Amino acid sequence: MNFEEIIDSARTEREAEHERQLSAARREAREARHAARMWRTLAWAAVVVALVVLFLALQDRAQAVEVEPKPVEARVVRYDPPPAPMPEIVPEARYALTDAERDIVERVVMAEAAGEGFDGQRLVAQCILNTAEAMDLRPDAVVLAPNQYASPAAEASQEVKDAVSAVFDAGDMATDEPIRWFYNDKLVYSEWHEGKRFVMYFGNHKFFAEW
């Protein structure tokens, strides 16, 4: 073996040794990394186990704690009786009529003012009321006096009944004037009526009051 072969052999041996050392270093590095990963895994596992144990311990403690019941506050319910119903207030009539008087007055107003409308019928009813009070007579005596009013109709309409009720019951007068007489000057001239104080025309009637 010549000198160059010896040199080459020695170089090859050094390179092989160096390669063996590198391989050993790589293997140790891999083993170290593997060991590190294993220790990290074990550490995390230990943490998880510790947390589970702590959670279970706290849960058991919470179940073991006796919950003290809160006292129930007694509440007195006040009973307020319903208010007593108010008595029905019946308004006092302007002029109280008996059933018989109301019937005769309604039928006379019907005979005198059936076509005069509600206000014309109130005016006739007001003449009856004013005369009854002025003469101190009952309304049936006023309308049934000779030559004063037309004969009563067979029956009165609802409009006439409402007009009579408005005047006698509610005091809803058709005029502020104290009218007492009326007649139809288109059918006949009445000197007696014309001698009274003229108040108004309404429909076919002229209305008069005392001077």
C-alpha positions as CSV (number, residue, x, y, z in Angstrom):
1,M,0.0,0.0,0.0
2,N,1.5,3.2,-1.0
3,F,1.3,6.5,0.8
4,E,-1.6,7.9,-1.2
5,E,-3.7,4.8,-0.5
6,I,-2.9,5.1,3.2
7,I,-4.0,8.8,3.1
8,D,-7.2,7.8,1.2
9,S,-8.0,5.0,3.6
10,A,-7.5,7.3,6.6
11,R,-9.7,10.0,5.0
12,T,-12.4,7.4,4.3
13,E,-12.2,6.2,7.8
14,R,-12.5,9.7,9.2
15,E,-15.5,10.4,6.9
16,A,-17.2,7.2,8.0
17,E,-16.5,8.1,11.7
18,H,-17.9,11.6,11.1
19,E,-21.0,10.1,9.4
20,R,-21.5,7.7,12.4
21,Q,-21.2,10.7,14.8
22,L,-23.7,12.7,12.7
23,S,-26.1,9.7,12.7
24,A,-25.8,9.3,16.4
25,A,-26.4,13.0,16.9
26,R,-29.5,12.9,14.7
27,R,-30.8,9.9,16.6
28,E,-30.2,11.6,19.9
29,A,-32.0,14.7,18.7
30,R,-35.0,12.6,17.5
31,E,-35.1,10.8,20.8
32,A,-34.9,14.1,22.7
33,R,-37.8,15.6,20.6
34,H,-39.8,12.5,21.1
35,A,-39.2,12.5,24.8
36,A,-40.2,16.2,24.9
37,R,-43.4,15.5,23.1
38,M,-44.1,12.7,25.4
39,W,-43.5,14.8,28.5
40,R,-45.7,17.6,27.1
41,T,-48.5,15.1,26.5
42,L,-48.1,13.7,30.0
43,A,-48.2,17.2,31.4
44,W,-51.4,18.1,29.6
45,A,-53.0,14.8,30.6
46,A,-52.1,15.6,34.2
47,V,-53.7,19.0,33.9
48,V,-56.9,17.6,32.4
49,V,-57.1,14.9,35.1
50,A,-56.5,17.6,37.8
51,L,-59.3,19.8,36.3
52,V,-61.7,16.8,36.1
53,V,-61.0,15.9,39.7
54,L,-61.4,19.5,40.8
55,F,-64.8,19.8,38.9
56,L,-66.1,16.5,40.5
57,A,-65.0,17.7,43.9
58,L,-66.7,21.0,43.5
59,Q,-69.9,19.3,42.2
60,D,-70.0,16.9,45.1
61,R,-69.5,19.9,47.5
62,A,-72.3,21.8,45.9
63,Q,-74.6,18.8,46.2
64,A,-73.6,18.4,49.8
65,V,-74.4,22.0,50.8
66,E,-77.8,22.1,52.5
67,V,-79.9,24.8,51.0
68,E,-81.6,26.7,53.7
69,P,-85.2,27.3,52.8
70,K,-86.3,30.9,52.6
71,P,-89.1,31.8,54.9
72,V,-92.4,32.4,53.1
73,E,-93.8,35.8,53.9
74,A,-97.4,35.6,54.8
75,R,-99.5,38.1,52.8
76,V,-102.8,39.2,54.0
77,V,-105.2,39.8,51.1
78,R,-107.5,42.6,51.8
79,Y,-111.1,42.1,50.8
80,D,-112.9,45.1,49.6
81,P,-116.6,44.5,49.2
82,P,-118.1,45.8,46.0
83,P,-119.7,49.1,46.3
84,A,-123.4,49.1,46.9
85,P,-125.4,49.8,43.8
86,M,-126.5,53.4,43.5
87,P,-130.3,53.8,43.9
88,E,-131.9,54.6,40.6
89,I,-132.7,58.3,40.6
90,V,-136.0,58.9,38.9
91,P,-136.3,62.6,38.0
92,E,-139.3,64.3,39.3
93,A,-141.8,65.1,36.6
94,R,-142.5,68.7,35.7
95,Y,-146.2,67.9,36.0
96,A,-147.3,64.5,37.2
97,L,-150.0,62.9,35.1
98,T,-152.1,59.9,36.0
99,D,-152.3,57.2,33.4
100,A,-155.9,58.2,32.5
101,E,-154.9,61.9,32.2
102,R,-151.8,61.1,30.0
103,D,-154.0,59.0,27.7
104,I,-156.6,61.7,27.2
105,V,-154.0,64.5,26.8
106,E,-152.0,62.4,24.2
107,R,-155.2,61.7,22.2
108,V,-156.3,65.3,22.2
109,V,-152.8,66.5,21.1
110,M,-153.0,63.9,18.4
111,A,-156.4,65.3,17.2
112,E,-155.2,68.9,17.3
113,A,-151.6,68.6,15.9
114,A,-151.0,65.2,14.3
115,G,-149.5,66.9,11.2
116,E,-147.7,69.7,13.0
117,G,-144.5,67.7,13.8
118,F,-142.9,67.3,17.2
119,D,-142.5,71.0,17.9
120,G,-146.0,71.8,16.9
121,Q,-147.3,69.0,19.2
122,R,-145.2,70.3,22.1
123,L,-146.7,73.8,21.6
124,V,-150.2,72.3,21.9
125,A,-149.2,70.2,25.0
126,Q,-147.7,73.4,26.5
127,C,-151.0,75.3,26.1
128,I,-152.8,72.5,28.0
129,L,-150.2,72.5,30.8
130,N,-150.1,76.3,31.1
131,T,-153.9,76.5,31.2
132,A,-154.1,73.7,33.8
133,E,-151.7,75.5,36.1
134,A,-153.2,79.0,35.5
135,M,-156.8,77.8,36.1
136,D,-155.8,75.3,38.9
137,L,-157.5,72.5,36.9
138,R,-156.4,69.0,36.0
139,P,-155.3,68.6,32.4
140,D,-158.2,66.3,31.5
141,A,-160.6,68.9,32.7
142,V,-159.0,71.5,30.5
143,V,-159.1,69.4,27.3
144,L,-162.6,68.1,27.9
145,A,-164.1,71.5,28.6
146,P,-166.8,72.5,26.0
147,N,-165.6,74.2,22.9
148,Q,-162.0,74.2,23.9
149,Y,-160.2,71.3,22.2
150,A,-161.0,68.8,19.5
151,S,-162.5,65.5,20.4
152,P,-159.8,63.0,21.4
153,A,-158.4,60.8,18.6
154,A,-158.8,57.0,18.8
155,E,-155.1,56.6,19.7
156,A,-151.9,58.7,19.7
157,S,-148.7,58.2,17.7
158,Q,-145.4,57.6,19.4
159,E,-144.3,61.1,18.3
160,V,-147.2,62.7,20.1
161,K,-146.6,60.6,23.2
162,D,-142.9,61.7,23.1
163,A,-144.0,65.4,22.7
164,V,-146.5,65.1,25.7
165,S,-143.7,63.4,27.8
166,A,-141.2,66.1,26.9
167,V,-143.5,68.9,28.1
168,F,-145.2,67.3,31.2
169,D,-142.4,65.0,32.4
170,A,-139.2,66.7,31.4
171,G,-140.5,70.3,31.4
172,D,-139.1,70.8,27.9
173,M,-141.2,73.7,26.8
174,A,-141.4,74.7,23.1
175,T,-141.4,78.4,24.0
176,D,-140.6,80.6,27.0
177,E,-143.9,82.4,26.4
178,P,-146.9,81.4,28.7
179,I,-149.0,80.3,25.7
180,R,-152.6,79.1,26.5
181,W,-154.7,79.3,23.3
182,F,-154.3,78.6,19.6
183,Y,-156.5,78.3,16.5
184,N,-156.2,77.8,12.7
185,D,-156.9,81.2,11.2
186,K,-156.8,79.6,7.7
187,L,-160.0,77.8,8.5
188,V,-161.9,80.4,10.6
189,Y,-161.4,83.9,12.0
190,S,-161.7,84.0,15.8
191,E,-162.3,87.5,17.3
192,W,-162.0,86.0,20.8
193,H,-158.5,84.6,20.1
194,E,-157.4,87.8,18.3
195,G,-158.3,89.7,21.5
196,K,-155.4,87.9,23.3
197,R,-151.7,88.6,23.0
198,F,-150.4,87.1,19.8
199,V,-147.1,85.1,20.4
200,M,-146.3,83.1,17.2
201,Y,-147.3,81.3,14.1
202,F,-146.3,77.6,13.9
203,G,-147.5,75.4,11.1
204,N,-151.3,76.0,10.7
205,H,-151.7,77.5,14.2
206,K,-151.5,80.9,15.8
207,F,-150.6,80.9,19.5
208,F,-151.7,83.4,22.1
209,A,-151.0,84.3,25.7
210,E,-152.7,86.4,28.3
211,W,-152.1,90.1,28.2
